[in-house]
Amino acid sequence: MLKIYASILCIVLVSGCASMKKPLQIPASMSSCVISEKAYLMDSLTMANASKFNYDTTEATKILPVRFTNRSITMARDLNLYGHLCEYTRLEIKNQNSPPSADFIALRQDFYQRIRIAEDDIITNLAELDCEKTRILSLTNYLANYNQTRTNRATINAILAGSLTAIIAGTAGLIDPDSTNTIQQVSTIVGAVASAYYSFRAFGTKKKIIYLHARNHLREVWQRNLYSQIYSPSVWNFMCKVFRSKGKTSNGLDVIKEKWQQEDLLDEKDKNYKDKVQLLMGNGGNYSLDDLQNRLNMLVVIESEIDLMKYDLKRLQQEIMIGQK
């Protein structure tokens, strides 16, 4: 008899476990935040268009440091406007004792328009990141509510199962005292099976949810390709820009990865490190709540790096107008 109940217990637990392995899926699992590919084509064409002017840069190292900060000069390079900056400075020097020439005014207007386009690039990239964050929050809320509901239900059922078997055993003993021991044994076993099953459900209901992201912002940073298929050229140039900090050479992509590690979002010491890399940097898969939260925080780190570009653009605009202070 005990073997039969033991077999029943195993079957119940295994079936419960199998039902929990199937991941959840909602519309946000499959939806995407793709921005028109033509938008990024236009970004590339705008960057290429700036090169056709072929302005003279032979005196750049002589005249630019006097007029602009190194940060603004670097920002101009990121926008492919280094030649524009040189020509602007040359014309400014030429016109310093006379009214601005038509060429100077036209160049300054062109400069402002291109900076505005770069600002729009930032807005577009941040908008897509915000869209992905919204997807993650939708998945997180759904999964968290699902797990909590299942946990509460299983806990209540486990309590009820234990109470019910105790009542049955006590009632049967009053009705037929001669069979009390047998009934109590059977009731105890049945109650144990039921309680174990619902307890298992209470502590093992941590489901996962499908989240697909063929267009992967994290992967672009991870692979460090020369050109990005997601980020606009000006933003990608900014993120790949090399600089020296605390005696070592680095760039925006390195900074992002370091922050991921510092915040324990992607730790090489984690025993599941390879699986996490495959999940986060691939085309998607089955995400737990922790995985979703980590991905959300990793996107926030990327956003904070792109936000720095706003400051550099503003500084460049200010220096064009009034010089470095």
N, C-alpha and C positions, 0 to 999 in steps of 0.2 A: 504493500500500500504506500509506504514512504517513497519507494522508487517511482511510483506513478506520479505522486505529487511533486517530487523533485523534477521529473521530466516535464510536467506541466509548467513549473516555475521557469525552467530553462527556455521552453518554447515561448512563453509569454514575454520574457525579457528580450529574447532574440528578435521576436516580431516587433516589439516596441522599439528596439534599437534600429531595425531596418527601416521602420516608418520615419525615423528622425533623420536618416541619412539623405533623404531626398531634399534638395535645396528649394527654397521658395523662389518665386518669380513674380514680379509686378511690372507694369509698363516701363518704369524707370530703369529696370534691369537691361532693357534692350534699346531704349531711346538713345539718341546721340545729340551732341551740341555742335555739330559741324557748321563752321562758318563757310560761306561761299568760297570755293576755290579761286574764283575770279578775283576776290578781294586780295588774296595773297599774290596772285599774278600781277595785279596792279601795283602792289607794294614793291615787288621785284623790279618792275619796269620803271617805277619812280626812282629807285636807287640807281638803276642803270642809266637813266636819263641824266642824272647829275654828273656822270662821268664824261658825257659828250662835250661839255664846255671846255675841258682840257685847259684850265687856267694855269698860269705859271706859278710854280711853288718853289722856285729856286731861292727866294729870299725868306721863305717861311720861318726858318729857325732864327732869323734875325729880327723880323718884325712882329711875329705872333706873340712870343712870350712877353713882350712889352705891353701888348694890348689886351691879351686874354690870359686867363688862368689855364694851367695845364689840364684841369678837368674839363673846361669848355672846349679846348683844342681837341682833346680825346673824344668828346661827345660829337664834335664835327666830323671826326674820322668815322665814328660809328654810323653816322648818317650819310657817309660818302660825300660830305660837303667840305672836306679839307681845302680843296681848290677854291671853293666859293669863299671860304673864310680868308684865304690869302688874298684873293682879288678884292674882297671887301675892304680889308685893311689897307691894301695898296692905294685904292681909290680914296679912302678916307684921308690918308696922309697927303695925297695929291690935292684934295679939295679942302684941306684944313684952313686955308686962308682965303677961301672963296666960297660962294654958294654951292651947295651940293649939285653935282652934274646929273644929267638925266640917267646916265649909265649907273651912277652910284645909287640913285633912288630906285631904279628898276631892280638892281641887284639886291638891295635891302628888302624890297617887297618880295622878291623871289625867295630870299632866305627865310622870311617869316612864313611864307606859304609852305615851304618844305618842313619847317619846324612844326607847323600845325598838322601836316600830314603825319609826322612822326608821333605827335600826341594822339592822333586818331588811331595809329597803330597800337599804341599802348592800351587805349580804351578797348579796342577790338580784342586784343589778347586777354585782357583782364575780364572782359565780358564772357569769353568762352570758358575761362577758368571758373568764373562765378556760376556758370551754367552747370559745369561738372560738379561743383560743390553742392549745388542744389539737388542734383541727382543723388549724390551720396547721402545727403541729409534725408531725402525721401526714403531711401533704402534703409538707412539707420533707424529712423522712426518706426517704419513698418516692422522691421526685424525685432527691435527692442520690445515693441508692444506685443508682438506675437509670442516671443519667448516669455515675457512676463505673464501673459494670459495663460499660457500652457503650464507654467510653473505654479501659479496660484491654483489652477484647476486640479493639477496632480496632487498638490499638497492637501487640498481639501478632501479629495477622494481617498488619499491614504489614511487620513484621520477618520473619515467615515467608515472605511473598510475595517479598521481596527476596532472601532466602537461597535459596529454592527455584529461582528463575529463574537464579541464578548457578550452582547445581548442575546444572541442566538444560543450560545453555550449555556448561559444562565437560565434562559427560559426553558430549554430542553431538559435541564436538570430538574427543574420544578415539576415538569410534566411526567418525566420518566426517570426517577432517581437511579434505577438499575443501570441505565445506559449513560450515566453522567460522564464517566471516564472516557468512554469511546467517543461520545459526542464532543467532549471538550478537546480531545486530541485532534479529531477531524477539523473542528472549528478553528483550532489554533493553527493547524497547517494551512487551511484555506485562507484564514486571516493573514497569515504570514506571507502567503503567495500574493494576495491582493495588495497588502501594505508594501511589500518589496517592489512590486510592479509599479505602483503609483509613486513610491519614493524614488525609484529609478527614473521615472518620468519627470519628477520634480527637479532632480539634480542633473538630468541628462537631456534636457530639452533645448539645449543651445543649438538651434538650427543655423544654417547658413543661407545666404541669398545670392542669386546669380547677379553678377554685375559685369557687363561687357563694355570694353573700351578700346576698340581697334585704333582709334585716334588717341594715342596715349601721350599726355604731356610729360609724365614722369620718364618715359622711355627716351624721349628726345634729350633730356638732361643726362640720363644715365649713359647713353651711347656716345654723346659728344661728337656728333657728326659735324662736318665742315659747314653744311647747309641744313637748315631745319625744314621739315615738311609741315610744321604746325605754327611755329612762332614766326612773326613777320621778320624780314631781313634786318631792319633797324634794331628791333628788340633782341634778336639773336646775336647780332654783332655786339650789342651792349653786354649781354650775358657772357659772351666769350672773350670779352676784353681783358687783356692781361694787365695786371698791376702788381706793385710790390707792397706788402703789408707785413710789418713785424719781421723784416729781414728776409722774407721769402716771396717768391713769385707765385701769383695765384690768379684766378679769374672768377666771374660770377658763378659758373657751374661748379667750381670747387667749393665755393662758399656754401652753395645750396646743399651739396653732398655732406659737407662737414656739419651743417646744422641738422640734417637728417640723423646723423650719427649721434650728435650731442643730445638730441631730444629722444634718443632710443627708438626712432621710427624705423630704422633699418640698421640693425646691429650685426656686424660680421660674427660676433661671438654667439649669436642665437643659434641653437641647434637646428632650427627650421629656416635658417638664413636663405639657403638656395631655393627652397619652396616659396618663400616670401618674395624673393627677387623675381622668380618666374611668374608669380601671380600679379605683382604690382607693375612689373615692366612688360608684361605680355599683353595679350588681347582681352584679358578678363578671365573670370572663373567664379568659383564659389567663395564668397566673402563672409567672414565672421564679423561680429560687431567690432572687435579689436582691429581687424584688417581695414574695415571701413573708416574707423577713426584715424588710423595711421595714414591712410591715403589722403584723407581730408587735410590733416596737418601738413603733409608733404606738399600739397598744392598751395597751402597758405604760405609756406616757406618760399615757393617760387613766386607767388604774388608779391611778397615783401621785397624780393630782389628786383622785380620789374618796376615796383613803385619808386625805387631809387632813381630810375631813369627820368621820372617826372622832375625830380629836383635838378638833375643835370641839364635838362632841356630848359627849365625856367632860368637857371643860372646863365646858360648860353644866351638866351633872349635878353636878359638884363645887361649882360656885358656888351652885347651888340648895341644896345641903346645908350648905356652910360659908362661903359668900360669896367674894368675890374676894380673892386674896392676892398 
